[in-house]
């Protein structure tokens, strides 16, 4: 399952950077609707990338041992 989440992470971040670049480097040839779509896809890539990154980082953090009670 971690490999699938890692793959989603890579795809999401690459979508964020690709569509973010398209949205930010508009040369005037693109309509405002296309810039908005590129910005929305970049935002979706950012949110998905952050979610999957946090999910992956939480699985690798070791949990502290639970102390045993003396009875």
C-alpha positions, 0 to 999 in steps of 0.5 A: 500500500505504501508503494501505491501512496508513494506513486500517487505522491510523485504523480501529484507533485509533478502535476502541481509543478507542471500545471503551476508552471503553466498557470504562472507563465501565461504569455497572453495567448491563454484565456483566463479560463485555461489559466484558472483550470491550470491553477485548479489542477495545480491546487489539486496536485498540491493538496493530493501531494501534501495528503500523501506525503503526510500519510507516508511520513506517519507510517515511518514514524516509530510509535513510542512504547507503552509503559507497563503498569506494575500491579 
